[in-house]
Amino acid sequence: MYALVEYKGKQYKVEKGSKIRVDKIAEEQGSTISIDTVLMLSNGDTVSIGTPYVANAKVSATVGESFRDRKVIVYKYKSKKDYHRTIGHRQHYTYLTIDTIEGI
């Protein structure tokens, strides 16, 4: 059984026990959150597609650790103008572990 959910403007394919990486959220580690924006549910041979969301479907997840991703280097350069600029950025993320998928 798997589901497609929309969380914080992005879509994720989740299964029970899977671990997904989402943008940082302000919840305590170990707390449980509920995601009710389920776009699609699949239970082997039965598939439910929402318009836009599946009614009475819910995914619950446990909040894991927050971390920062590896550094992305942004280098700007303009030829013949003696312009060089280097900027580094590290994005903040949080792990979510999927506990249950309800709806079918």
TORPA-4810 file (N, C-alpha, C, O; in nm, 3 decimals):
<nodes>
NODE_1_0.084_-0.117_0.000_0.000_0.000_0.000_0.089_0.123_0.000_0.182_0.133_0.079_M
NODE_2_0.059_0.217_-0.089_0.133_0.343_-0.091_0.036_0.457_-0.119_-0.078_0.436_-0.159_Y
NODE_3_0.086_0.578_-0.096_0.004_0.697_-0.117_0.092_0.808_-0.173_0.212_0.813_-0.149_A
NODE_4_0.028_0.895_-0.249_0.094_1.017_-0.295_0.035_1.131_-0.213_-0.086_1.154_-0.215_L
NODE_5_0.121_1.203_-0.140_0.074_1.311_-0.054_0.139_1.442_-0.097_0.248_1.445_-0.154_V
NODE_6_0.069_1.550_-0.068_0.123_1.684_-0.090_0.150_1.745_0.046_0.059_1.754_0.129_E
NODE_7_0.274_1.786_0.069_0.311_1.843_0.198_0.404_1.961_0.175_0.510_1.947_0.114_Y
NODE_8_0.364_2.076_0.224_0.440_2.201_0.211_0.472_2.232_0.064_0.582_2.276_0.032_K
NODE_9_0.373_2.210_-0.024_0.387_2.246_-0.163_0.462_2.147_-0.250_0.485_2.175_-0.368_G
NODE_10_0.502_2.033_-0.195_0.574_1.933_-0.272_0.504_1.799_-0.259_0.432_1.776_-0.162_K
NODE_11_0.523_1.711_-0.356_0.456_1.582_-0.358_0.555_1.471_-0.327_0.669_1.472_-0.373_Q
NODE_12_0.509_1.374_-0.245_0.593_1.263_-0.203_0.517_1.132_-0.218_0.396_1.127_-0.195_Y
NODE_13_0.588_1.027_-0.256_0.531_0.892_-0.257_0.574_0.827_-0.126_0.693_0.816_-0.098_K
NODE_14_0.475_0.783_-0.046_0.506_0.728_0.085_0.447_0.588_0.101_0.343_0.557_0.043_V
NODE_15_0.513_0.506_0.178_0.468_0.374_0.217_0.484_0.363_0.368_0.556_0.442_0.429_E
NODE_16_0.417_0.268_0.427_0.429_0.249_0.572_0.573_0.212_0.607_0.629_0.119_0.550_K
NODE_17_0.630_0.286_0.700_0.768_0.262_0.742_0.872_0.337_0.663_0.990_0.332_0.698_G
NODE_18_0.832_0.406_0.556_0.931_0.479_0.476_0.971_0.609_0.545_0.900_0.660_0.631_S
NODE_19_1.085_0.659_0.505_1.140_0.781_0.563_1.154_0.883_0.451_1.221_0.856_0.351_K
NODE_20_1.092_1.000_0.468_1.100_1.103_0.364_1.168_1.227_0.421_1.165_1.251_0.542_I
NODE_21_1.228_1.304_0.333_1.297_1.427_0.370_1.214_1.545_0.322_1.192_1.560_0.202_R
NODE_22_1.167_1.628_0.416_1.084_1.744_0.382_1.155_1.870_0.430_1.250_1.862_0.508_V
NODE_23_1.109_1.985_0.383_1.163_2.111_0.432_1.142_2.120_0.582_1.047_2.062_0.636_D
NODE_24_1.229_2.191_0.649_1.227_2.196_0.796_1.092_2.241_0.850_1.033_2.337_0.801_K
NODE_25_1.044_2.169_0.952_0.920_2.204_1.018_0.949_2.234_1.165_1.049_2.187_1.219_I
NODE_26_0.864_2.312_1.227_0.885_2.358_1.364_0.813_2.269_1.464_0.749_2.320_1.556_A
NODE_27_0.823_2.139_1.449_0.764_2.042_1.542_0.876_1.977_1.621_0.990_1.968_1.574_E
NODE_28_0.844_1.932_1.742_0.942_1.864_1.825_0.974_1.725_1.768_0.888_1.660_1.709_E
NODE_29_1.098_1.683_1.786_1.137_1.550_1.742_1.062_1.445_1.824_1.059_1.453_1.946_Q
NODE_30_1.002_1.348_1.757_0.926_1.243_1.823_0.776_1.269_1.825_0.699_1.179_1.859_G
NODE_31_0.734_1.389_1.789_0.590_1.418_1.785_0.528_1.360_1.658_0.599_1.329_1.562_S
NODE_32_0.396_1.347_1.659_0.325_1.288_1.546_0.247_1.398_1.474_0.180_1.480_1.537_T
NODE_33_0.255_1.397_1.341_0.177_1.491_1.261_0.085_1.412_1.168_0.109_1.295_1.140_I
NODE_34_-0.019_1.479_1.122_-0.116_1.416_1.033_-0.120_1.493_0.902_-0.131_1.616_0.902_S
NODE_35_-0.112_1.421_0.792_-0.117_1.482_0.659_-0.246_1.436_0.594_-0.265_1.317_0.568_I
NODE_36_-0.337_1.531_0.566_-0.466_1.493_0.507_-0.477_1.533_0.360_-0.583_1.516_0.300_D
NODE_37_-0.371_1.585_0.302_-0.373_1.620_0.160_-0.318_1.502_0.079_-0.208_1.508_0.025_T
NODE_38_-0.398_1.396_0.071_-0.360_1.274_-0.001_-0.414_1.284_-0.143_-0.535_1.299_-0.163_V
NODE_39_-0.326_1.277_-0.240_-0.364_1.289_-0.381_-0.408_1.156_-0.441_-0.498_1.152_-0.525_L
NODE_40_-0.345_1.045_-0.395_-0.378_0.914_-0.449_-0.346_0.807_-0.347_-0.248_0.817_-0.273_M
NODE_41_-0.430_0.704_-0.342_-0.407_0.588_-0.257_-0.408_0.462_-0.343_-0.492_0.449_-0.432_L
NODE_42_-0.317_0.371_-0.316_-0.314_0.245_-0.388_-0.299_0.132_-0.288_-0.211_0.134_-0.202_S
NODE_43_-0.388_0.032_-0.300_-0.386_-0.083_-0.213_-0.376_-0.210_-0.299_-0.468_-0.292_-0.300_N
NODE_44_-0.267_-0.223_-0.369_-0.250_-0.339_-0.457_-0.332_-0.324_-0.584_-0.284_-0.266_-0.681_G
NODE_45_-0.456_-0.377_-0.585_-0.540_-0.371_-0.705_-0.641_-0.257_-0.700_-0.704_-0.229_-0.802_D
NODE_46_-0.659_-0.191_-0.585_-0.753_-0.081_-0.572_-0.678_0.052_-0.570_-0.585_0.071_-0.491_T
NODE_47_-0.719_0.144_-0.658_-0.656_0.274_-0.664_-0.763_0.381_-0.649_-0.866_0.377_-0.717_V
NODE_48_-0.740_0.477_-0.558_-0.830_0.590_-0.539_-0.756_0.717_-0.575_-0.650_0.745_-0.520_S
NODE_49_-0.812_0.793_-0.668_-0.752_0.918_-0.711_-0.843_1.032_-0.668_-0.963_1.028_-0.692_I
NODE_50_-0.784_1.133_-0.604_-0.862_1.243_-0.551_-0.887_1.352_-0.653_-0.819_1.362_-0.755_G
NODE_51_-0.986_1.435_-0.622_-1.018_1.550_-0.707_-1.032_1.675_-0.622_-1.147_1.713_-0.599_T
NODE_52_-0.934_1.742_-0.575_-0.792_1.712_-0.587_-0.740_1.617_-0.481_-0.633_1.558_-0.498_P
NODE_53_-0.814_1.600_-0.368_-0.767_1.513_-0.261_-0.865_1.399_-0.238_-0.985_1.413_-0.264_Y
NODE_54_-0.815_1.286_-0.189_-0.898_1.171_-0.157_-0.972_1.201_-0.027_-0.911_1.240_0.072_V
NODE_55_-1.106_1.182_-0.028_-1.186_1.208_0.091_-1.158_1.104_0.199_-1.141_0.985_0.169_A
NODE_56_-1.153_1.149_0.323_-1.133_1.064_0.441_-1.002_0.986_0.438_-0.992_0.881_0.502_N
NODE_57_-0.903_1.034_0.368_-0.772_0.970_0.366_-0.676_1.052_0.451_-0.680_1.175_0.451_A
NODE_58_-0.590_0.982_0.523_-0.499_1.050_0.614_-0.372_0.968_0.628_-0.376_0.845_0.631_K
NODE_59_-0.260_1.037_0.637_-0.131_0.974_0.660_-0.074_1.034_0.787_-0.066_1.156_0.800_V
NODE_60_-0.034_0.949_0.881_0.029_0.999_1.004_0.177_0.966_1.001_0.218_0.859_0.955_S
NODE_61_0.258_1.061_1.050_0.402_1.046_1.046_0.464_1.095_1.176_0.408_1.180_1.245_A
NODE_62_0.580_1.040_1.209_0.655_1.081_1.326_0.770_1.169_1.281_0.841_1.138_1.186_T
NODE_63_0.789_1.280_1.351_0.893_1.376_1.317_1.027_1.323_1.366_1.042_1.284_1.482_V
NODE_64_1.124_1.322_1.276_1.260_1.277_1.310_1.352_1.395_1.329_1.309_1.505_1.365_G
NODE_65_1.479_1.372_1.305_1.578_1.476_1.328_1.577_1.582_1.218_1.541_1.553_1.104_E
NODE_66_1.616_1.703_1.254_1.635_1.811_1.158_1.784_1.820_1.127_1.868_1.799_1.215_S
NODE_67_1.816_1.852_1.005_1.955_1.858_0.965_1.972_1.958_0.851_1.874_2.008_0.797_F
NODE_68_2.096_1.984_0.816_2.127_2.071_0.703_2.192_1.987_0.594_2.277_1.902_0.621_R
NODE_69_2.151_2.013_0.471_2.203_1.939_0.357_2.345_1.987_0.325_2.394_2.083_0.385_D
NODE_70_2.409_1.919_0.231_2.545_1.961_0.194_2.541_2.098_0.128_2.436_2.142_0.081_R
NODE_71_2.653_2.164_0.127_2.660_2.300_0.075_2.654_2.302_-0.077_2.720_2.223_-0.145_K
NODE_72_2.573_2.392_-0.130_2.563_2.414_-0.273_2.636_2.545_-0.302_2.606_2.648_-0.243_V
NODE_73_2.730_2.540_-0.393_2.809_2.657_-0.429_2.746_2.725_-0.550_2.723_2.662_-0.653_I
NODE_74_2.720_2.855_-0.538_2.668_2.935_-0.647_2.779_3.031_-0.689_2.825_3.111_-0.609_V
NODE_75_2.821_3.021_-0.814_2.930_3.103_-0.864_2.878_3.193_-0.975_2.825_3.144_-1.075_Y
NODE_76_2.892_3.323_-0.957_2.849_3.418_-1.058_2.971_3.479_-1.125_3.072_3.507_-1.060_K
NODE_77_2.960_3.498_-1.256_3.073_3.547_-1.334_3.022_3.621_-1.456_2.932_3.575_-1.525_Y
NODE_78_3.080_3.736_-1.481_3.049_3.810_-1.603_3.180_3.835_-1.677_3.274_3.893_-1.623_K
NODE_79_3.184_3.789_-1.802_3.308_3.800_-1.878_3.339_3.945_-1.913_3.249_4.026_-1.937_S
NODE_80_3.463_3.974_-1.914_3.517_4.106_-1.952_3.477_4.218_-1.857_3.504_4.334_-1.887_K
NODE_81_3.416_4.188_-1.745_3.373_4.292_-1.651_3.442_4.281_-1.515_3.416_4.361_-1.425_K
NODE_82_3.531_4.182_-1.500_3.602_4.160_-1.374_3.505_4.142_-1.258_3.522_4.201_-1.151_D
NODE_83_3.402_4.061_-1.281_3.301_4.035_-1.178_3.299_3.886_-1.146_3.270_3.804_-1.232_Y
NODE_84_3.329_3.853_-1.021_3.326_3.716_-0.971_3.261_3.719_-0.834_3.291_3.806_-0.752_H
NODE_85_3.172_3.625_-0.809_3.110_3.618_-0.677_3.078_3.472_-0.645_3.020_3.401_-0.727_R
NODE_86_3.114_3.430_-0.527_3.088_3.294_-0.482_2.998_3.300_-0.359_3.028_3.370_-0.263_T
NODE_87_2.889_3.224_-0.363_2.795_3.220_-0.251_2.770_3.073_-0.218_2.755_2.991_-0.308_I
NODE_88_2.765_3.040_-0.090_2.733_2.905_-0.048_2.599_2.903_0.024_2.561_3.001_0.089_G
NODE_89_2.526_2.791_0.012_2.394_2.779_0.075_2.375_2.637_0.125_2.408_2.541_0.056_H
NODE_90_2.321_2.624_0.247_2.288_2.493_0.303_2.141_2.493_0.342_2.098_2.573_0.425_R
NODE_91_2.062_2.404_0.281_1.918_2.397_0.305_1.888_2.316_0.430_1.956_2.216_0.458_Q
NODE_92_1.787_2.358_0.507_1.744_2.287_0.628_1.635_2.187_0.592_1.542_2.220_0.518_H
NODE_93_1.645_2.065_0.646_1.547_1.959_0.620_1.511_1.888_0.750_1.580_1.901_0.851_Y
NODE_94_1.399_1.813_0.746_1.354_1.730_0.857_1.313_1.594_0.801_1.252_1.587_0.694_T
NODE_95_1.345_1.488_0.873_1.301_1.355_0.834_1.164_1.327_0.893_1.137_1.361_1.008_Y
NODE_96_1.076_1.263_0.814_0.948_1.214_0.861_0.943_1.063_0.836_0.975_1.017_0.727_L
NODE_97_0.903_0.987_0.938_0.886_0.844_0.924_0.736_0.815_0.920_0.664_0.853_1.012_T
NODE_98_0.690_0.749_0.815_0.547_0.724_0.795_0.502_0.609_0.886_0.558_0.499_0.883_I
NODE_99_0.398_0.636_0.967_0.346_0.534_1.060_0.228_0.459_1.000_0.233_0.337_0.989_D
NODE_100_0.123_0.531_0.962_0.003_0.466_0.908_-0.050_0.541_0.789_-0.033_0.662_0.775_T
NODE_101_-0.117_0.465_0.701_-0.188_0.521_0.587_-0.332_0.473_0.599_-0.358_0.353_0.594_I
NODE_102_-0.425_0.567_0.613_-0.566_0.532_0.631_-0.647_0.588_0.514_-0.616_0.695_0.461_E
NODE_103_-0.750_0.514_0.474_-0.836_0.568_0.370_-0.907_0.467_0.285_-1.018_0.495_0.238_G
NODE_104_-0.849_0.350_0.263_-0.917_0.250_0.180_-0.971_0.141_0.270_-1.032_0.046_0.221_I
</nodes>
